[in-house]
Every structure is written in C-alpha cells, then in structure tokens.
Amino acid sequence: MLLGKFRDDVAESLEMELPPLPQRSGRSRSPGWTTWLLREFRDALVIEKADRTRIADERWGKARAS
C-alpha cells in the first residue's frame, strides 16, 4: 500500500498520468455476501438497542422508586 502511494506521489510530482485503477474481471459475487453481512449487523444493532432500552428503563424504574 505504501509503495502504491509512493508511486502515485512520484507520478504526480513528475506530472505523469496515473495508470487506471485495477478492476475485477467479470461479475463480482460480493453483493450477496455484503447483503448477508449487513443484515446480520443490523440485527445485532436492533438487539443491542433493545438491551440498552431495557437497561435504561430498569435504571429509571429504580431511580423513581428511591
């Protein structure tokens, strides 16, 4: 990564045209994986939000009872 950055910086300082960015050939299979990963992440966030709400409600209940 550092070598790529160095190459780009040198090319820019010498006012050379940068080569095009590499691209994958054919269709990428990542969207299905990405969709699954994002769904899992969203589900984890929903569970965490519910847990935090429950904990906050318990604390407020105890604070009001005191």
C-alpha positions as CSV (number, residue, x, y, z in Angstrom):
1,M,0.0,0.0,0.0
2,L,2.8,2.4,0.9
3,L,4.6,1.6,-2.4
4,G,1.4,2.4,-4.3
5,K,1.1,5.7,-2.5
6,F,4.8,6.5,-3.2
7,R,4.3,5.6,-6.9
8,D,1.3,7.9,-7.1
9,D,3.1,10.7,-5.3
10,V,6.1,10.5,-7.6
11,A,4.0,10.3,-10.7
12,E,2.0,13.4,-9.5
13,S,5.2,15.4,-8.7
14,L,6.6,14.5,-12.2
15,E,3.2,15.4,-13.7
16,M,2.8,12.0,-15.2
17,E,-0.5,10.5,-16.0
18,L,-1.5,7.9,-13.4
19,P,-2.4,4.4,-14.7
20,P,-6.1,3.4,-14.5
21,L,-7.2,1.7,-11.3
22,P,-7.4,-2.1,-11.5
23,Q,-10.8,-3.6,-11.9
24,R,-12.1,-7.1,-11.4
25,S,-13.0,-9.1,-14.5
26,G,-16.5,-10.5,-14.7
27,R,-19.3,-10.2,-12.2
28,S,-18.4,-9.9,-8.6
29,R,-20.1,-12.2,-6.1
30,S,-19.7,-9.8,-3.1
31,P,-23.2,-8.3,-3.2
32,G,-24.8,-11.4,-1.7
33,W,-22.2,-11.6,1.0
34,T,-22.5,-7.9,1.7
35,T,-26.2,-8.2,2.0
36,W,-26.0,-11.0,4.4
37,L,-23.3,-9.2,6.4
38,L,-25.3,-6.0,6.6
39,R,-28.4,-7.9,7.6
40,E,-26.5,-9.6,10.5
41,F,-25.0,-6.3,11.6
42,R,-28.5,-4.6,11.5
43,D,-30.0,-7.5,13.6
44,A,-27.1,-7.1,16.1
45,L,-27.8,-3.4,16.4
46,V,-31.5,-3.9,16.9
47,I,-30.8,-6.4,19.7
48,E,-28.3,-4.1,21.3
49,K,-30.7,-1.1,21.1
50,A,-33.4,-3.2,22.8
51,D,-31.0,-4.2,25.6
52,R,-29.9,-0.6,26.2
53,T,-33.6,0.5,26.3
54,R,-34.4,-2.3,28.8
55,I,-31.4,-1.4,31.0
56,A,-32.3,2.3,30.9
57,D,-35.9,1.5,31.8
58,E,-34.7,-0.6,34.7
59,R,-32.5,2.2,36.0
60,W,-35.2,4.8,35.6
61,G,-37.6,2.5,37.5
62,K,-35.1,2.1,40.3
63,A,-34.4,5.8,40.4
64,R,-38.1,6.6,40.6
65,A,-38.7,4.1,43.4
66,S,-36.0,5.6,45.6
